[in-house]
């Protein structure tokens, strides 16, 4: 509710969190016959999630820098 996103957008955004077991979800009945509302809560500290993405980006940057260095080496010969 607090994100002002529609349900499909939330589902897409939550996929990675669920795949990495970073979030707990539970169903809450809101009355009537409709589907229950999903309530999500982080299952790990936010710092752990941030660290994961930091590591991913650092690894990507290192690979890019290695490729650039290879190009420099080729150009220097």
KOLTIVEX-137277 format. One line per 8 residues: number of its first residue (from 1); their letters; for each residue x, y, z of N, C-alpha, C. Coordinates in Angstrom, 1 decimal, decimal comma. Example, Ala and Ser with C-alpha at 12.3 -4.5 7.8 and 13.67 -1.06 7.14 Angstrom:
# KOLTIVEX-137277
1	as	13,2 -5,7 7,8 12,3 -4,5 7,8 13,2 -3,3 7,8; 12,8 -2,2 7,1 13,7 -1,1 7,1 12,9 0,0 7,9 $
This chain:
# KOLTIVEX-137277
1	xxxxxxxx	0,8 -1,2 0,0 0,0 0,0 0,0 0,9 1,3 0,0; 1,9 1,3 0,8 2,7 2,5 0,9 3,5 2,8 -0,3; 3,7 1,9 -1,3 4,5 2,2 -2,5 3,7 2,8 -3,6; 2,4 2,8 -3,5 1,5 3,3 -4,6 1,7 2,5 -5,9; 2,2 1,3 -5,8 2,3 0,4 -6,9 1,1 -0,5 -7,1; 0,9 -1,0 -8,3 -0,2 -1,9 -8,5 0,3 -3,3 -8,3; -0,6 -4,2 -8,1 -0,2 -5,6 -7,7 0,8 -6,3 -8,6; 0,6 -6,2 -10,0 1,6 -6,8 -10,8 3,0 -6,2 -10,7 $
9	xxxxxxxx	3,1 -4,9 -10,4 4,4 -4,3 -10,2 5,0 -4,8 -9,0; 4,2 -5,0 -7,9 4,8 -5,5 -6,7 5,2 -6,9 -6,8; 4,5 -7,7 -7,6 4,9 -9,1 -7,8 6,2 -9,2 -8,5; 6,4 -8,4 -9,5 7,7 -8,4 -10,2 8,8 -8,0 -9,3; 8,6 -6,9 -8,5 9,6 -6,4 -7,6 9,9 -7,4 -6,5; 9,0 -8,2 -6,1 9,2 -9,1 -5,0 9,8 -10,4 -5,4; 9,9 -10,7 -6,7 10,4 -12,0 -7,2 11,8 -12,2 -6,7; 12,7 -11,2 -6,8 14,1 -11,4 -6,4 14,2 -11,6 -4,9 $
17	xxxxxxxx	13,4 -10,8 -4,2 13,4 -11,0 -2,7 13,0 -12,4 -2,3; 12,0 -12,9 -2,9 11,5 -14,3 -2,6 12,6 -15,3 -3,0; 13,1 -15,2 -4,2 14,1 -16,1 -4,7 15,3 -16,2 -3,8; 15,7 -15,1 -3,2 16,8 -15,1 -2,3 16,5 -15,3 -0,8; 15,2 -15,7 -0,6 14,7 -15,9 0,8 15,0 -14,7 1,7; 14,8 -13,5 1,1 15,0 -12,2 1,9 13,7 -11,7 2,5; 12,6 -12,3 2,1 11,3 -11,7 2,6 10,4 -12,8 3,0; 9,6 -12,5 4,0 8,6 -13,4 4,5 7,2 -12,8 4,0 $
25	xxxxxxxx	6,3 -13,7 3,6 5,0 -13,2 3,2 3,9 -14,0 4,0; 2,9 -13,3 4,2 1,7 -14,0 4,8 0,4 -13,4 4,2; -0,6 -14,2 4,3 -1,9 -13,7 3,8 -2,7 -13,2 4,9; -3,4 -12,1 4,7 -4,3 -11,5 5,7 -5,6 -11,4 5,1; -6,6 -12,0 5,7 -8,0 -11,8 5,2 -8,5 -10,4 5,5; -9,1 -9,8 4,5 -9,5 -8,4 4,6 -11,0 -8,4 4,7; -11,7 -9,5 4,8 -13,2 -9,5 4,8 -13,7 -9,7 3,4; -14,9 -10,2 3,4 -15,6 -10,4 2,1 -15,1 -11,7 1,5 $
33	xxxxxxxx	-15,4 -11,8 0,1 -15,0 -13,0 -0,6 -13,7 -12,9 -1,4; -13,1 -11,7 -1,4 -12,0 -11,5 -2,3 -10,7 -12,3 -1,8; -9,7 -12,2 -2,6 -8,4 -12,8 -2,2 -7,9 -12,1 -1,0; -7,1 -12,9 -0,2 -6,5 -12,3 0,9 -5,4 -11,3 0,5; -5,1 -10,3 1,3 -4,0 -9,4 1,0 -2,7 -10,0 1,4; -1,6 -9,8 0,6 -0,3 -10,3 1,0 0,4 -9,2 1,8; 1,0 -9,6 2,9 1,8 -8,7 3,7 3,2 -9,3 3,7; 4,1 -8,4 3,4 5,5 -8,8 3,3 6,4 -8,1 4,4 $
41	xxxxxxxx	7,4 -8,9 4,8 8,3 -8,4 5,8 9,7 -8,9 5,5; 10,7 -8,0 5,6 12,0 -8,5 5,4 12,4 -9,6 6,4; 13,0 -10,6 5,9 13,4 -11,7 6,7 14,9 -11,7 7,1; 15,6 -10,7 6,5 17,0 -10,5 6,7 17,2 -9,0 6,9; 18,3 -8,6 7,6 18,6 -7,2 7,7 18,8 -6,5 6,3; 18,3 -5,3 6,2 18,4 -4,6 4,9 19,9 -4,5 4,5; 20,8 -4,4 5,4 22,2 -4,3 5,1 22,7 -5,5 4,4; 22,2 -6,7 4,7 22,6 -7,9 4,0 22,2 -7,9 2,5 $
49	xxxxxxxx	21,0 -7,3 2,2 20,5 -7,2 0,8 21,4 -6,1 0,1; 21,6 -5,0 0,7 22,5 -4,0 0,1 23,9 -4,6 -0,2; 24,4 -5,3 0,7 25,7 -5,9 0,6 25,8 -6,9 -0,6; 24,7 -7,6 -0,8 24,6 -8,5 -2,0 24,7 -7,7 -3,3; 23,9 -6,7 -3,4 23,9 -5,9 -4,6 25,2 -5,1 -4,8; 25,8 -4,7 -3,7 27,1 -4,1 -3,7 28,2 -5,1 -4,3; 28,2 -6,3 -3,8 29,1 -7,3 -4,3 28,9 -7,6 -5,8; 27,6 -7,7 -6,2 27,3 -8,0 -7,6 27,9 -6,9 -8,5 $
57	xxxxxxxx	27,6 -5,7 -8,1 28,1 -4,5 -8,9 29,6 -4,4 -8,9; 30,3 -4,7 -7,7 31,7 -4,7 -7,7 32,3 -5,8 -8,6; 31,7 -7,0 -8,6 32,2 -8,0 -9,5 32,0 -7,6 -11,0; 30,9 -7,0 -11,3 30,7 -6,6 -12,7 31,7 -5,5 -13,0; 32,0 -4,6 -12,1 33,0 -3,6 -12,4 34,4 -4,2 -12,6; 34,7 -5,1 -11,8 36,0 -5,8 -11,9 36,2 -6,5 -13,2; 35,1 -7,2 -13,7 35,2 -7,8 -15,0 35,3 -6,8 -16,1; 34,6 -5,7 -16,0 34,7 -4,6 -17,0 36,1 -4,1 -17,0 $
65	xxxxxxxx	36,7 -3,8 -15,9 38,0 -3,3 -15,8 39,1 -4,3 -16,4; 38,9 -5,6 -16,2 39,8 -6,6 -16,8 39,7 -6,5 -18,3; 38,5 -6,4 -18,8 38,3 -6,3 -20,3 39,0 -5,1 -20,8; 38,8 -4,0 -20,1 39,5 -2,7 -20,6 41,0 -2,9 -20,6; 41,5 -3,5 -19,5 42,9 -3,7 -19,4 43,4 -4,6 -20,6; 42,7 -5,6 -20,9 43,0 -6,5 -22,0 43,1 -5,7 -23,3; 42,1 -4,8 -23,5 42,1 -4,0 -24,7 43,3 -3,0 -24,7; 43,7 -2,5 -23,6 44,9 -1,6 -23,5 46,1 -2,4 -23,9 $
73	xxxxx	46,2 -3,6 -23,4 47,4 -4,5 -23,6 47,4 -4,8 -25,1; 46,3 -5,1 -25,7 46,3 -5,4 -27,2 46,7 -4,1 -28,0; 46,2 -3,0 -27,6 46,5 -1,7 -28,3 48,0 -1,3 -28,1; 48,6 -1,8 -27,1 50,0 -1,4 -26,8 51,0 -2,2 -27,6; 50,5 -3,3 -28,1 51,4 -4,2 -28,9 51,5 -3,9 -30,3 $
